[in-house]
C-alpha cells in the first residue's frame, strides 16, 4: 500500500545551531496510527511543524515531505493554507491556547468549513453541530453558543478535535493531546481518536512522551532522541523485543517507582474538618438572590507529620478548590482548617503565622516565575513571609543550600529561568518551596508536563527530600501511576467529596468504591516488558 505521508531524510536547522532534525524518515499508511515518542526537546513537535509548513522563517529545511501525490515541502504558503485543515488537521496540546476566547465553539468549528468549502453561514452551523455531536458534544447538552471558558478541559479538547476533523482530512496530527487531562477524560479522547481514524480512514501521527498512553492504540511506534529516529517497530514488537538502549530506558522510566522510606507514626500536622467551599454563580435575573455552587462538600482529612499523601480525581471534582482553601487562598463556607493547631484562616483572611509554613509547587514552573529576574531572586521570594528574613551572606548561603538540595549548582543562582530545561525549572520551583523549610508542601500536578525520564528524576528527588528533611507533602495528580509510586496514602475525590481513602497499595490493589475502580481501569498501563 502506498504511504499516505512520507518523510524522507528531513533535516531542519537554524543559524549558529546544531540541526534540530537530522535526516529523519517516516511513513504513515491510510488508517494507520503511528506514535512518535521521546523526551522533551527530541524534535517531535518540530517534525509536526515541518509537515504542516509552520516552521520559523529562519529554519533551513532539506529533504522531502509527501502527502499522497503532493510534495508538501515544495508548496507555497498560499497552497499550504489550502492544505492545512482540509487535508491535514492538527490537534494542539493545550486547547485553551488553540481556541479563540471571544468566539463561541459553534463559530470556531463552522469557520473551518466556511473558509475551505465556502459554505453559507447557516449550512456551516448545521455541519458544525453534526461534527460536535460526533465528538461527543451534542447541541442539546452543550449548546453551540458556549464559549471555551464555559467548558471543561476534556470538552475543550473535543472542540479542538472537531475543528481538526470537520473536513475529514487525510492526515491528523495530535501533539500531546491528553497531557493535561485526567485519566477518564484521557481514555475517552484516545478512544475517540482511534474511532475517528478507523472510520474516516485517516492517518494519525500521535506525538507523546508517554509510552503507556499509546501502548494500546498505536499500530507502530517511532522512538526519537536528539533529532534522530532511533527505532521504529510495530507496537507489540517494540515492547517484546526492545532493541535500542534508549527505548529500554524510556520504558524503565515510565514504570519507575521512587524509593520511599518508612516513617514512624507522627502527630497530626494538617486537619481539615467538615470543610465546604462555595463559588458565586450569575443571577438568573437582576432581582434574584445570587446563587452559589458548592465545589467542596463537607470534606474532612488529616495529614500527619512526615506523611506523603496523594489526592486524585477527575477534572472538576474540587481538588483545586480544596487545595486553595488549604493554602489560605479561598475562604471556606463552613468547617475549619488548622496547621499544627493554628487556624489557616483568621477573621476571614489567611493567617500569616500558618501561611509561611505551607508552600506550593505548580504544574508549569515557567509560568510561575518572573522571567525578568534571576534565580537567586526567584527562589528567595518566600523570605517575605518571615518576620526576620536572612540578608547578605546568610541569604546567599540559604539560596546555595536550597539549590544544592535539589541537585543544582550554587552558581545557577545568577542565571535566568529561560536558561534551564523543564526538569531543571521544576527543581528550581521545589527549591523555592523548600527555602524557608515549610511544614507542608503542596505539589499541584507538579510532574504532569514532564517527560518520563525527567519525571523519574523529580520523583527520586522528592523521595530524597522526604528522607533528608522529613518532608510532608500533599501530592495532587491525575496520573495514578505517579501517585502510586510517591505516596503512603491516597484520597479519592469526586463531585466535591472524598469518596474513598486509605493506604496507597490498598486503594490500588483492592479499591472499594466504584468510582475508584473506574479511575484505575481508565489509567493507561504498559505491557509486560521481557527482562
C-alpha positions in Angstrom: 0.0 0.0 0.0 1.3 3.5 -0.9 2.1 5.6 2.2 -0.2 8.5 2.9 2.6 10.5 4.5 6.2 10.0 3.6 9.1 11.9 5.2 12.4 11.3 3.5 15.8 12.5 5.0 14.3 15.5 6.7 16.8 17.9 8.2 15.9 21.2 10.0 18.5 23.6 11.3 18.8 27.2 12.5 21.6 29.7 12.1 24.5 29.0 14.5 22.9 26.0 16.0 23.2 22.2 15.6 20.5 20.6 13.4 17.2 20.1 15.3 16.2 17.3 13.0 18.9 15.1 11.5 17.8 13.3 8.3 14.7 11.6 9.7 12.5 9.3 7.6 8.9 8.2 8.5 5.8 7.0 6.7 2.2 6.6 7.6 -0.4 4.5 5.7 -4.1 5.4 5.4 -5.9 4.3 8.5 -2.7 3.8 10.4 -1.7 5.2 13.8 1.9 6.0 14.3 3.1 7.2 17.7 6.2 9.4 17.8 7.6 9.3 21.2 10.7 10.6 23.1 11.8 13.0 25.7 11.2 16.8 25.6 13.4 18.5 23.1 13.9 15.4 20.9 12.3 17.1 17.9 8.8 15.5 18.0 6.8 18.8 17.7 9.4 20.2 15.2 8.5 17.2 13.0 4.8 18.1 13.2 5.5 21.7 12.4 7.6 20.7 9.4 4.8 18.6 8.0 2.3 21.5 8.5 4.7 24.0 6.9 4.7 26.1 10.1 8.5 26.2 10.8 10.0 29.7 11.5 11.3 31.7 8.6 14.9 31.3 9.9 14.7 27.5 9.5 16.7 25.8 6.8 15.0 22.6 5.6 16.3 19.8 3.4 14.6 16.5 2.5 11.2 15.7 1.1 7.7 15.5 2.7 5.0 14.0 0.6 1.2 13.7 1.4 -0.4 11.4 -1.2 0.9 12.8 -4.5 1.6 16.3 -3.2 5.1 17.3 -2.2 4.4 19.5 0.8 8.0 20.8 1.0 7.6 22.4 -2.5 4.3 24.2 -1.8 3.9 27.9 -1.5 2.4 29.4 1.7 -0.9 30.1 -0.2 -1.1 26.5 -1.3 -0.2 25.2 2.2 -3.1 27.3 3.6 -5.5 25.3 1.5 -3.9 22.0 2.6 -4.0 22.8 6.3 -7.4 21.9 7.7 -8.6 20.4 4.5 -6.0 17.7 4.1 -4.0 17.9 7.3 -5.5 18.5 10.7 -3.6 19.4 13.9 -4.6 19.0 17.5 -2.6 21.1 19.9 -1.6 20.1 23.5 -3.4 23.0 25.2 -6.9 23.6 23.8 -7.3 26.9 25.7 -4.5 28.5 23.7 -5.7 27.0 20.4 -9.3 28.4 20.8 -10.4 32.0 20.4 -11.9 33.1 23.8 -14.1 35.7 22.1 -15.9 33.2 19.7 -18.4 30.5 20.5 -17.5 26.9 19.9 -20.1 26.7 17.1 -18.5 29.7 15.3 -15.0 28.3 15.6 -15.9 24.9 14.1 -18.0 26.5 11.4 -15.2 28.8 10.5 -13.1 25.8 9.2 -16.0 24.8 7.0 -16.7 28.3 5.7 -13.0 29.0 4.9 -12.3 25.8 3.0 -15.7 24.9 1.5 -17.2 28.4 1.2 -20.4 27.3 2.9 -23.2 29.7 3.8 -23.3 30.6 7.5 -26.4 28.5 8.3 -25.2 25.4 6.4 -21.8 25.7 8.2 -23.5 25.9 11.6 -25.6 22.7 10.8 -22.4 20.9 9.7 -20.6 22.2 12.9 -23.4 20.8 15.1 -23.1 17.4 13.3 -19.3 17.3 13.9 -19.6 18.4 17.5 -22.2 15.7 18.1 -19.8 13.2 16.5 -17.1 14.0 19.1 -19.5 13.8 22.0 -20.7 17.4 22.3 -24.4 17.3 21.1 -26.0 20.8 21.0 -28.8 19.7 23.3 -26.2 19.0 26.0 -23.5 21.5 25.0 -25.1 24.4 23.0 -23.1 25.9 20.1 -23.3 29.3 21.8 -21.0 28.2 24.6 -17.6 29.9 24.9 -14.4 27.9 25.6 -14.1 29.1 29.2 -17.5 27.6 29.9 -16.3 24.1 29.1 -14.2 21.6 31.0 -10.7 20.6 29.8 -12.0 17.5 28.1 -14.8 19.3 26.4 -12.4 21.9 25.1 -10.2 19.2 23.7 -13.2 17.7 21.9 -13.9 21.1 20.3 -10.3 21.2 19.0 -10.7 17.7 17.7 -13.9 18.7 16.0 -12.2 21.6 14.2 -9.4 19.3 13.1 -11.6 16.6 11.6 -14.5 18.7 10.3 -13.3 18.4 6.8 -12.2 14.7 7.2 -8.5 15.4 6.5 -6.3 12.6 5.1 -3.8 13.1 8.0 -4.4 14.0 11.6 -1.5 15.2 13.8 -2.2 15.1 17.6 0.6 16.8 19.6 0.3 15.7 23.2 -3.5 15.9 23.2 -4.1 14.3 26.6 -1.2 15.6 28.7 -3.3 17.9 30.8 -6.4 15.6 31.1 -7.5 13.3 33.9 -7.4 9.6 33.3 -11.1 9.1 32.5 -11.2 12.0 30.0 -7.9 10.9 28.6 -9.3 7.4 27.9 -12.3 8.9 26.2 -10.2 11.2 24.0 -7.9 8.3 23.0 -10.8 6.1 22.1 -12.4 8.9 20.1 -9.2 9.5 18.1 -8.9 5.8 17.3 -12.6 5.6 16.3 -12.3 8.6 14.0 -9.1 7.3 12.4 -10.7 3.9 11.6 -14.0 5.4 10.5 -12.6 8.1 8.2 -9.5 6.1 7.0 -7.2 8.9 8.2 -3.6 8.5 9.1 -2.9 9.6 12.7 0.5 10.9 13.9 0.3 10.7 17.7 3.0 12.7 19.4 3.6 11.9 23.1 6.3 11.4 25.7 4.3 8.7 27.5 4.6 5.2 26.0 1.8 3.9 28.3 -0.7 6.3 26.5 0.0 4.8 23.1 0.7 1.2 24.1 -2.9 0.1 23.3 -3.8 2.4 20.5 -0.8 2.8 18.1 -0.1 0.4 15.3 3.6 1.4 15.2 5.9 3.4 17.5 8.9 5.5 16.4 11.3 6.5 19.2 13.1 9.8 18.8 16.1 11.4 20.5 18.2 14.4 19.7 16.5 14.9 16.3 17.0 11.3 15.2 14.7 8.3 14.8 16.4 5.5 16.9 13.9 2.7 16.5 10.7 2.1 14.6 8.6 -1.1 15.1 5.1 -2.4 15.4 3.8 -1.7 18.9 3.7 -5.3 20.2 7.2 -6.0 18.7 8.7 -2.8 20.3 7.6 -3.9 23.8 8.5 -7.5 23.3 11.9 -7.0 21.6 13.2 -3.6 22.5 16.5 -3.2 20.5 17.8 0.3 21.4 19.1 1.0 24.9 17.3 4.4 24.9 13.9 2.8 24.2 14.5 0.4 27.2 15.5 3.4 29.3 12.2 5.1 28.4 10.2 2.0 29.3 12.0 1.7 32.6 11.4 5.3 33.5 7.7 5.0 32.6 7.3 2.4 35.3 9.7 4.0 37.8 9.0 3.5 41.5 10.5 6.0 43.9 12.3 4.6 46.9 10.2 5.9 49.9 11.5 5.3 53.4 9.2 4.1 56.1 8.0 6.8 58.5 7.1 6.3 62.2 3.7 7.3 63.4 3.6 11.1 64.0 1.3 13.7 65.4 -1.3 15.3 63.0 0.1 18.3 61.1 -2.9 19.4 58.9 -6.5 19.0 59.9 -9.4 19.7 57.5 -12.7 19.4 59.5 -16.1 19.4 57.7 -14.9 22.0 55.2 -17.2 23.3 52.4 -16.4 25.9 49.8 -18.8 27.9 47.6 -18.5 29.8 44.4 -21.0 32.6 43.5 -23.0 32.0 40.3 -24.6 34.5 37.9 -28.1 35.7 39.0 -30.9 34.3 36.8 -32.4 37.8 36.7 -31.3 41.2 38.3 -33.5 40.9 41.4 -32.8 37.3 42.2 -30.6 36.3 45.1 -27.1 35.3 44.0 -26.9 31.5 43.8 -23.9 29.6 44.9 -22.2 26.5 43.6 -20.8 24.2 46.3 -17.4 22.9 45.0 -16.3 21.2 48.2 -18.8 19.4 50.3 -18.2 18.6 54.0 -14.6 17.3 53.5 -12.6 16.0 56.4 -9.0 14.8 56.3 -5.8 14.6 58.3 -2.2 14.7 57.2 0.5 13.6 59.8 4.0 15.0 60.0 6.3 13.3 57.5 3.4 11.7 55.7 3.2 11.6 51.9 -0.5 11.9 50.8 -2.0 11.7 47.3 -5.2 13.4 46.1 -6.7 12.1 42.9 -9.9 12.7 41.0 -11.1 13.8 37.6 -11.2 17.5 36.5 -13.9 19.5 38.2 -14.1 17.2 41.3 -12.9 20.0 43.7 -9.2 19.2 44.1 -8.0 22.7 43.2 -10.7 24.4 45.4 -9.7 22.3 48.4 -6.0 23.0 47.7 -6.6 26.7 47.6 -8.5 26.5 50.8 -5.6 24.7 52.5 -3.2 27.3 51.2 -5.4 30.1 52.6 -6.3 31.4 49.1 -10.0 30.5 49.1 -12.3 31.2 52.1 -14.3 28.3 53.5 -18.1 28.5 53.7 -18.1 26.2 56.7 -15.7 24.0 58.6 -12.2 24.6 59.9 -8.6 24.1 58.6 -5.7 24.0 61.1 -2.0 23.5 60.8 -0.3 22.4 64.0 -3.5 23.5 65.8 -3.4 27.1 64.4 -6.2 28.1 62.0 -5.3 28.7 58.4 -8.0 31.5 58.3 -8.4 34.2 61.0 -11.1 36.8 60.6 -11.8 35.8 57.0 -8.2 36.2 55.9 -5.2 33.9 55.6 -3.3 33.6 58.9 0.3 34.8 58.3 1.6 32.5 61.1 0.4 29.4 59.2 0.9 30.8 55.7 4.7 30.7 56.0 4.5 27.0 56.9 2.9 25.9 53.7 4.4 26.2 50.2 3.2 25.0 46.8 4.9 23.7 43.6 2.8 24.3 40.5 2.3 22.3 37.3 4.0 24.8 34.9 7.1 26.2 36.6 7.9 28.6 33.7 4.6 30.5 34.1 5.0 30.7 37.9 8.4 32.5 37.6 9.1 36.1 36.5 11.4 35.7 33.5 13.0 39.1 34.2 14.5 38.0 37.5 17.5 35.8 38.2 17.1 32.5 40.0 18.5 34.0 43.2 15.6 36.4 43.5 13.0 33.9 42.3 13.7 31.2 44.9 14.1 33.8 47.7 10.6 35.2 47.2 9.2 33.2 50.2 11.5 35.2 52.5 9.0 38.0 52.6 6.8 35.6 54.8 9.4 35.6 57.5 9.4 38.2 60.3 13.2 38.4 60.1 14.4 37.2 56.6 18.1 36.5 56.1 20.2 39.2 54.5 23.7 39.4 52.9 25.9 36.3 53.3 23.1 34.4 55.1 20.7 34.9 52.3 23.3 33.8 49.7 24.1 30.7 51.8 20.4 29.8 52.1 20.0 30.1 48.3 23.0 27.9 47.7 21.8 25.3 50.1 18.3 25.2 48.5 19.8 24.8 45.0 22.2 22.1 46.2 19.4 20.2 47.9 17.5 19.9 44.6 20.6 18.8 42.6 21.6 22.1 41.1 24.8 24.2 41.4 25.0 27.3 43.6 26.3 29.2 40.5 22.9 28.6 38.9 21.6 31.4 41.2 22.9 34.0 38.7 21.1 32.6 35.7 17.7 33.5 34.3 14.9 30.9 34.2 14.9 30.5 30.4 18.4 29.0 30.6 17.1 25.8 32.2 15.3 22.8 30.9 11.8 21.9 32.0 13.0 19.4 34.6 15.6 21.9 36.0 12.8 24.6 36.2 10.8 22.2 38.3 13.8 21.6 40.6 14.1 25.4 41.0 10.3 25.5 41.9 11.0 22.9 44.5 14.0 24.9 45.8 11.8 27.9 46.2 9.3 25.9 48.2 12.0 24.5 50.4 14.0 27.6 51.1 12.0 28.6 54.3 11.7 25.0 55.5 7.9 24.8 55.4 6.0 22.2 57.4 3.9 21.2 54.3 4.4 21.4 50.6 1.6 21.0 48.1 2.6 19.5 44.7 -0.2 20.5 42.3 0.3 18.4 39.1 4.0 19.0 39.5 5.2 16.4 37.1 2.4 16.0 34.6 4.1 18.1 31.9 7.5 16.4 32.2 8.7 13.5 30.0 9.1 10.1 31.7 12.9 10.3 32.4 12.7 13.8 33.9 9.6 12.8 35.9 11.5 9.8 37.3 14.3 12.2 38.4 11.9 14.6 40.1 10.2 11.7 41.9 13.5 10.4 43.2 14.3 14.0 44.3 11.1 14.1 46.3 11.9 10.8 47.9 15.4 12.0 48.9 14.0 15.3 50.3 11.4 13.3 52.3 14.3 11.3 53.8 16.6 14.2 54.4 14.1 16.9 55.5 11.3 14.8 56.9 9.2 16.4 54.2 5.4 16.3 54.5 3.6 16.8 51.2 0.2 16.6 49.6 0.6 15.4 46.0 -2.2 16.2 43.6 -2.2 14.5 40.2 -4.4 12.8 37.6 -1.5 10.3 36.8 -2.3 7.4 39.0 1.0 5.6 38.3 2.9 8.6 39.7 0.6 8.8 42.8 1.2 5.1 43.5 5.0 5.5 43.4 5.3 8.6 45.6 2.7 8.4 48.3 1.8 6.5 51.5 -1.9 7.2 51.5 -4.4 8.3 48.8 -7.6 10.3 49.0 -10.1 9.9 46.1 -12.3 12.9 45.4 -15.5 13.1 43.3 -18.0 15.8 42.9 -16.6 17.8 45.9 -16.5 14.8 48.3 -13.8 12.3 49.5 -15.4 9.0 48.4 -12.5 6.7 49.5 -9.2 6.9 51.3 -6.6 4.5 52.6 -3.1 3.2 52.2 -1.8 3.6 48.7 -1.4 -0.2 47.9 -4.8 -0.9 49.4 -6.5 1.7 47.2 -4.8 0.4 44.0 -5.0 -3.3 44.7 -8.4 -3.5 46.4 -10.5 -0.4 45.7 -13.9 -0.4 47.4 -15.7 2.4 45.7 -16.9 2.1 42.1 -15.5 5.4 41.1 -12.0 4.5 42.3 -12.2 1.3 40.3 -13.3 3.3 37.2 -10.3 5.6 37.6 -7.8 2.8 38.0 -9.3 0.9 35.0 -9.1 4.0 32.8 -5.4 4.6 33.6 -3.1 3.6 30.7 -0.7 0.8 31.6 2.5 -0.5 30.0 2.5 -4.1 28.7 4.8 -6.6 30.5 8.3 -6.0 29.3 10.6 -9.0 29.0 13.7 -8.9 31.2 
